[in-house]
Amino acid sequence: MSENNEAIPKAKRRELVGQAYSLGTGDVGQLGLGPDVLEKSRPALVAGHTDVVDVVAGGMHSLLLSSTGQVFSFGCNDEGALGRQTSSLDGSETTPGAVELPEPVTHVSAGDSHSAALTVSGAVFVWGSFRDSSGFMGLLAAGKSEPKPVHIADGIVQIASGNDHLVLLSKDGRLLTLGDAEQGQLGRVARCFASRGGRKGLSNLLQPMPVVVSKPRGCSSAAFDHVWTGSYVTFARMRDNGALYGFGLNNYHQLGSLASTSSGDLVQFMPTLLTSCTEHRWKKVCGGQHHTMLLDEEGGVYAMGRHDYGRLGLGPDCTEQETPRKVPGLPPCVDISCGDSVSFAVTAEGRVFSWGLGDNLQLGHGDDSEDVHEPKVMTGKLISSKKALLVSGGGQHALILAIDS
């Protein structure tokens, strides 16, 4: 427990109940619209679920969370990411199906081929598998995926998934991580052990273990109060001073400009203060393959990292950004999300803006597959009459939670 003995508050399940909408490429059922719908260029209603409080888009699968704490999954189930038995013969992967869990869930997260759920008691359950550059890793044991939810931890208040890693925030403000470590995203594995655990083996990677962080000067503890992820990075906000820490892949300055990263070193293996992100207190941070989006407490949206395909939203002439730069043309926002090479923002009025790579139809601008270099409002008959609450970008698709406006 931190020195002041104050537990980190558990994030409550969202209370506003709405419906889920999906768009983008859905060739493995990740849109939840049935076996005959392979793509949607504008948001389409995921039918049969009117009490949704959260939506999460993984690499090729999706999760919905109901107001009663039930989890539903759909999409690719090759390595157990759906947490339930499916058959390609009956199309059960392509529509939402219930995941059996022992108690109600408050939050869910999803990566490329794994999923996680945080329950009302603070327990974490996971299913699916992790992968690295050598291929299949397993989830909790080498070479073994988990097709059904497995309990891995208690006393947890937040969870976050990268492509192939999972981060847990404990009630005493500690980070615990598991999964692929090659890009430094676990924050507790040295370079020499990052590839398949080195001589320590995969068991060092596939169990939740704590990340060590020294207490900053002037703080009563080293406790964090929020955790977020990008594809290959992890971010955490220090409770006492609001400072942002990070670790992971930094080959395009996804972590900003780091004094602690030597010239030519593209990976930050241990937690470090993100000195280029100190001018704001961040409400949310998210990341795609090579870029990062940040939301401040006033609703301002900022971007840094790789600029290709317009993913930063800073115009066609922008270059790689080493520090957070405000995205122009956006009203105050309440949520942000990233896909691999796309970005999304939800305004306080409930409109969704999107920008970046247009090839996968994730942007919701109709059949136009051109890249978008500046924020552009998402349109369509269904979504135009709704108020969006949040958005989640996946590998080639996106999900929106919306209510009647």
N, C-alpha and C positions, 0 to 999 in steps of 0.2 A: 504494500500500500504506500502511496506517496506520503511525504512527511506531514502534510496537513490533514491526512486521513480522510480527505474528501474523495468519494468514489466518482468516477466519470459517469455522468448521467447516461442512461440507456436511451438511444434514439427510439422514439415511439413510432409505431406503425402509422402511416398516413391516414388521416380521417376522412378526407374528401373522397367520395366514391364516384367512379366514372366508368368509362368503357375504353377498351384498347383498340388502337388503330395501327395497322402495319403497312409498310411500303418498301419497295426495293426489289432485289432479286430473291426468289423463294424456291429455287429448284430442289431443295431438300426439305421443304415444308416449314421453313422458319417464319413464314408469314402467318401461318395458322389458318389459312383460308381454304384448305382442302387440297386433294391431290392434283386437281386440274388447274390450279392457279400458280403459275411459275414466276410471275412478276407483277408488280403494281407500281405505276408511275406516280400515283397520288394515294394519299392515305385511304385505306379500306377498313371497314369495321370487322374486328374479330368477333364473330357472332357467338351468342349464347352466354356471354359473361357481362352482366350489368353491374357488378359490385366489385370492380377492380380498384385497388389502391396503389399498386406499383407495377411497373413493367420494366423488364431487363432484357436487352438484346445481347446475346453472346456471339461467338464467331459464326456459327451456323445453326444456332438454336435460340429459343426464346422462353422466358418465364413470365408468368402473371401471378400476382398475389392478390387474393380476395380480402374483403373486409373482415372475414371471419378467420383469417390466417391460413387459408388453404393455398397451396402452390399448384399451379398448372404449367405444363411444359409442352413444347412442340418444336419440331425441326429434326436435325440430324441426330441420330441415336447410336452411331457406329461404335462409340466407346463408352456408352452409358450416360451421356450428358443429360438425358431426359429423366433419369431416375425412375423409370417405369418400363414395363415390358411393352414393346410395340412390334408391329409387323408391317413390312412394306407392302404386303399383299392386300391388307384392308385399309391402308391409308391412315392408320392410327397415329403415325408420326406427324401428320400434316394438320391436325386439329388439336386444340388444347385437351390434355388429359391430366387427371389428378395424380400428384406425387404423394405417396403415403408417408406421413411423418407422425411421430408420437404425440405432438402437441402443436398448438397454433404457432404460426411463424410471423415475425415482425418485419424481417428484411430478407431479401434474396440477392445473390450476385451470380454472374456467369462469365466464364472465359471462353476460350476456343472450344474446349471439349470437357469442361468441368462446370459444376454448379454447386452453390452453397446456400444454406438457409440458416438464419438466426431465429431461435424460438423465443417465446415470451419469458422463459426462465433463464435465458442467457446461454443456452446450449447451441452448439454449431454442428450441423450435419452437412456432409459433402457427398457428392457422387460424380461419376465420370472418370476422367483421367487427365494427367498432364503429359505434355510433349516437350522435347527440346530439339536442338539441331540434329541430334542423332535419331530422332523419331520418338516412338512410344516409351514413356517412362513408367507408367502406372500412376496410381493416385496416392495410396498410403503404403504400398509395398511394391518393390521393384517388379515390373512386368505384369501387374494385376490392376485391372480397372475395377470400378465399383458401380454396378448397374443399379443399385438401390442405395438410399441414404444411409450413411454410416456416421455415428457420433464421434467427434474428435476433440471437443473442448467444452468447458463450462466457464461461467463467469465472464462472458464476452458481451460487449455493448455495441460493436460495429463490425462489419465485414466488408471487404472489397476484393474484387477479382481483376487481375490482369489477364493477358492472354493465357498464360500458363503458370500463374502463381496466385496464391491466396494470402490475404493479410487479415489478421484478427486484431482488434483493439480490446484489451481487457478492461475490467472495471477499475483497475488501479492505474490505467494509462499506459500500459506496456503494449508494444507491438509483438505479435508472434507471426511467423511467416512459414510457408511451405511451398514447394513446387520447383520449377526450373530456376537455376541460379546463374546461368551463363552470362546474363547481362547485368548482374549485380542487383537484381530486383528483390532479393530476399533480405539484403542489408545485414546479413550475419555470416556470410560465407566468403572467405578470402578467395582471391583469384585462383590460387593453386588448387582449391577444392571445388571450384565452380562448375566444372564439367563433370557431370554425373557423380559429384561428391568426391572426386579424386580417390585417394586410398581409403577415405572414410566410407565411401560407397553411397548408394542412393538413400539409405536409411537416414543419413544426415540431412537430406533435402525433403523427404516425404513425410515428415512429422512436424507439427507446429512447435517451433522453438523460438525463444525470445531474442529480440534485437536489442543490443546493448547501446545505450545512449548516455553520455555523461550529463550531469546536471549543469545547465547553463548558469553563468554568473548572474546573480540577481533573482534567480528563480528558486522557489521553495522545493521544487522537484523537477524531474525530467519527464513528467507525465504528459502524454498527448491527449487531446480531446476529439480529434477528427482524423480519419484516415481515408485516402483516396488512391486510385491507381490509374496508370496508363497501360499501354500494351506491355511494356517492359520496364516500367518505373513504378515507384511507390512514393507517395507524398503523405506527410503527417504534420498536423498543426500542434505546436506546443501550447499546452493549456495556459500556463502562467503569463506568457508574453505574446501569444498569437503568432510566433515565428514559424515559418514554413521550412520543414526539413524534407530531404529527398534522397533517393538512391536509385541506381539503375543505369540504363542506357542513356548516354548523353551525346551521341554522335552527331545530332543536329541541334544541340542545346535544348533538348527537352527539359532539362533541369535548370536551364539558364546558364549564365556565365559563372563558373565555379572557380574560386581561388584555390580550392583544395585539389582540383583535378589538374595534373601536370599537362603540359603541352603535348598533344598527340594521344593522350589517354582518353578513350571514348567511353569508359565505363566507370561509374562511381560505385564501388562495392560496399561501402559503409555509409551510415547516415551522416549527412552534412547539412549545415545551415545553408539555405539557398539565399545567398547574400543579394542576389539581383531581384529578389521577390519581397523585399522588406518594406516597401512603401505603402502597402495595403494590408489589411486584415482580410484574409480570404475566406469566403463562405463555402466555396466548392472549388475543387481542382479536378480536371479530368484530362486524359491523354489518348491520342491515337497511336498509330505506329511510330511516327516520328515528330509529333507536335503536341503541344500542351495548351489547354484553355483554362482560364482562371476567372472566377466570378467574385467580385468584391462585395462588401456588405451594403454598398449603395446601389448595387445592380449593374455596375460596370463590368463589361466583358473584355478580357485581355487574352493575347495569344503570343506564343513564342515557339521557336523550333523551325522545322522544315517548311518551306513556302510553296513547293510545287503543287500544281493543280488548284491553287487558290484556297487551300485548307485553312490558312490563317485569317482569311477575310479582310486582308489589308490592301486589296487592289492588285491589278495585274502587274504592277511594276515593283512590288515588294520583294525583298530578299530574305534570306534566313535571318531570324530574329534571335539574338542572344539574351535578350531581356524581355519581360512582358510589355507588350505594346497594346494600347487600347484599340479595340475594334470599332471603327466609326460607323455611324448610321443606325445604331441600335437604341431603342428606348430602354429604360431600366428593365433588367431581366431578373427572373427568379430561378432559372435552371439552365444548365449547359450540359452538353454531351459531345463525345467524339466517336466517330467510326475510324477506320484505318486512315483514310485520307479525306475525311469530311468532318464538318463541325455543325452543331446545332445550338440554338438558344431559344428559350421560351420567355416572352415578355410578361410583365406584370398584368397586361391586359389579356393574355392568353393566346397570343399569336406565336407561331413557330417560324423562326428564320433559319435558313440553312445555306451552306456554301461549301465549295470544295470539288472533289472529283465527281463528275456526272455520269460515269459509265454504268454504275449499278442502279441508277434510278432512285437512290436513297434520298435525294434532295427534295423530292415531291414537287417538282416543277413541270410535270407532264412528261411527254415523250422526248423532250429536249435532253439529250445526253451530254451537252456541252458543260465544260467545267465552269464553275461560278466563283468569281474572285472576290466578291463582296456580299455581305448578308442580303438575302432575298427572301421575302416572305413566302411561306408554303401555301399553296392554294388548292382548291378542290371543293366540290359541292358538300361533301361530308364534313370536312374539317373546318370550312369557312363558317359554319353555323355553330361551332363548338368553341369552348374555352379550354385551351391546352393547359395542363398542370405541369407535365414533365415530359421529357423526351429521352430516349436511349438509343445510341447508335451502335450497330453491330458490324460484323465483317462486311456484309453486302446488303444489309437491310436496316430498318429502323422501326422503333415502336413509339407510339405517342399515347399518353393517358389524357383523356379529355372529358369534360362535362358539358351539359347544355349551357349555352351562354345566356 
